[in-house]
Amino acid sequence: MVEKKGGAVAPLAQFQKGSLVTIEEIQGGCQFVYRLQALGLSRGKKIEVLKGGPGPLLVKVGNCRIGLGYKQAMKILCRLSS
């Protein structure tokens, strides 16, 4: 985990099932970031982890469920939400 102002930040892949998190940063190329934004995953968005790793993850964004590969989830830095 990385300490940033307001608490610890960790890759999405490290959060357990049922965790409510807020996206703090997306690391990667512009095409990767654009693709995630098109799916509704962007900085400041609150999401719920429906299935944690290892392996593919399933997250809930609004009323949609999105599957992410483990390496993709490692590039999405998040913080626990209240």
C-alpha positions as CSV (number, residue, x, y, z in Angstrom):
1,M,0.0,0.0,0.0
2,V,1.1,3.6,-0.7
3,E,0.4,6.3,1.9
4,K,-1.2,9.3,0.4
5,K,-3.1,12.2,2.0
6,G,-6.3,10.9,3.5
7,G,-5.2,7.2,4.0
8,A,-3.6,4.3,2.3
9,V,-3.9,3.6,-1.4
10,A,-3.6,0.1,-2.9
11,P,-4.2,-1.6,-6.2
12,L,-7.8,-2.7,-6.8
13,A,-6.6,-6.3,-7.0
14,Q,-5.7,-6.3,-3.3
15,F,-9.1,-5.5,-2.0
16,Q,-11.4,-8.3,-0.7
17,K,-15.0,-9.2,-1.8
18,G,-17.5,-6.6,-0.4
19,S,-15.0,-3.7,-0.2
20,L,-16.3,-0.3,-1.2
21,V,-13.5,1.7,-2.7
22,T,-12.9,5.0,-4.5
23,I,-10.6,5.1,-7.5
24,E,-7.7,7.5,-6.8
25,E,-5.5,6.9,-9.9
26,I,-5.3,4.8,-13.0
27,Q,-1.8,4.0,-14.1
28,G,-1.2,3.0,-17.8
29,G,-1.3,4.3,-21.3
30,C,-3.9,6.6,-22.7
31,Q,-5.7,3.8,-24.5
32,F,-6.0,1.8,-21.3
33,V,-7.3,4.8,-19.3
34,Y,-9.7,5.8,-22.1
35,R,-11.1,2.2,-22.2
36,L,-11.7,2.2,-18.5
37,Q,-13.4,5.6,-18.7
38,A,-15.7,4.3,-21.4
39,L,-16.7,1.5,-19.0
40,G,-17.4,4.1,-16.2
41,L,-14.2,3.6,-14.2
42,S,-12.6,7.0,-13.6
43,R,-10.9,8.9,-10.8
44,G,-13.2,9.6,-7.9
45,K,-15.7,6.9,-8.9
46,K,-16.9,4.6,-6.1
47,I,-17.0,0.9,-6.9
48,E,-17.8,-2.3,-5.0
49,V,-15.6,-5.4,-5.3
50,L,-18.0,-8.4,-6.0
51,K,-15.2,-11.0,-6.6
52,G,-11.6,-10.4,-5.5
53,G,-8.4,-12.0,-6.8
54,P,-6.3,-13.9,-7.4
55,G,-7.4,-14.1,-11.0
56,P,-10.1,-12.0,-12.7
57,L,-12.0,-9.5,-10.6
58,L,-15.7,-8.5,-10.8
59,V,-16.6,-5.0,-9.7
60,K,-19.9,-3.1,-9.5
61,V,-20.0,0.4,-11.0
62,G,-23.4,2.0,-10.5
63,N,-25.8,-0.7,-11.7
64,C,-23.3,-2.4,-14.0
65,R,-20.9,-5.3,-13.3
66,I,-17.5,-5.2,-15.0
67,G,-14.9,-8.0,-15.2
68,L,-11.2,-7.0,-15.0
69,G,-8.1,-9.0,-15.4
70,Y,-5.7,-9.2,-12.5
71,K,-3.0,-7.1,-14.3
72,Q,-5.6,-4.4,-15.2
73,A,-6.8,-4.3,-11.6
74,M,-3.2,-3.8,-10.4
75,K,-3.0,-0.6,-12.4
76,I,-6.1,0.9,-10.7
77,L,-5.1,2.5,-7.3
78,C,-8.0,2.8,-4.8
79,R,-8.8,3.9,-1.3
80,L,-11.4,2.3,1.0
81,S,-14.6,4.3,1.1
82,S,-16.9,4.8,4.1
